[in-house]
Amino acid sequence: MTPQAAIDLARQAIWIALLVSAPVLVAGMVVGLMIGLLQALTQVQEQTIAFVPKIVAMVLVLSLILPWLITRMVEYSQGLISNIPGTL
């Protein structure tokens, strides 16, 4: 395996990790921002209030995108496995 091939594999792995995790993280961030804004407006500064809505939003988004997520991971894995003979 050449250094360029190793770099390409690492780049693909990082890209897939970002692509797969981004929707869940964005959902948590948006809900956290909305809860934070609501807490600032009402001056309720309880840290545990934001935890449950963020978790619920993240689980909901994860359950909605799970088929797409699995498809991306299977495609990536198949690509890696199919390239094994070429790297030997």
C-alpha positions in Angstrom: 0.0 0.0 0.0 1.4 3.3 -1.0 1.3 6.3 1.3 -1.2 8.0 -1.0 -3.5 5.1 -0.8 -3.3 5.1 3.0 -4.1 8.9 3.0 -7.0 8.3 0.8 -8.4 5.6 3.0 -8.0 7.8 6.1 -9.7 10.7 4.2 -12.6 8.6 3.2 -13.0 7.2 6.8 -13.0 10.8 8.2 -15.5 12.0 5.6 -17.9 9.1 6.3 -17.6 9.6 10.0 -18.5 13.3 9.6 -21.3 12.5 7.1 -22.9 9.9 9.4 -22.6 11.9 12.6 -23.5 15.3 11.4 -27.3 15.0 11.3 -27.5 13.8 14.9 -25.0 16.4 16.1 -26.8 19.2 14.3 -30.1 18.1 15.8 -28.7 18.2 19.3 -27.1 21.5 18.7 -30.3 23.1 17.3 -32.4 21.8 20.2 -29.7 22.9 22.7 -29.6 26.3 21.2 -33.4 26.7 21.4 -33.5 25.4 25.0 -30.6 27.8 25.9 -32.5 30.7 24.3 -35.6 29.8 26.2 -33.7 29.5 29.4 -32.1 32.9 28.8 -35.4 34.5 28.1 -37.1 33.0 31.2 -33.9 33.3 33.4 -34.2 29.6 34.4 -30.6 28.4 34.5 -31.1 24.7 35.3 -28.5 22.6 33.4 -30.6 19.4 33.4 -33.6 20.9 31.6 -31.7 20.9 28.3 -30.5 17.3 28.6 -33.8 15.4 28.0 -35.0 17.3 24.9 -31.5 17.1 23.3 -31.4 13.3 23.8 -35.0 12.9 22.5 -34.2 15.0 19.4 -31.0 13.1 18.7 -32.7 9.7 19.1 -35.6 10.8 16.9 -33.2 12.0 14.1 -31.1 8.8 14.5 -34.2 6.7 14.1 -35.3 8.7 11.0 -31.9 8.5 9.2 -30.9 5.0 10.3 -31.7 3.4 6.9 -29.6 6.1 5.1 -26.8 5.7 7.7 -26.7 2.0 7.3 -26.6 2.3 3.5 -23.6 4.7 3.7 -21.7 2.4 6.1 -22.4 -0.7 4.1 -21.2 1.0 0.9 -18.1 2.2 2.6 -17.4 -1.3 4.0 -18.0 -3.0 0.7 -15.6 -0.5 -1.0 -12.9 -1.3 1.6 -13.4 -5.0 1.3 -13.3 -5.0 -2.5 -10.0 -3.0 -2.4 -8.2 -5.5 -0.2 -6.9 -7.7 -3.1 -5.6 -4.6 -4.9 -3.6 -3.5 -1.9 -1.7 -6.8 -1.4 
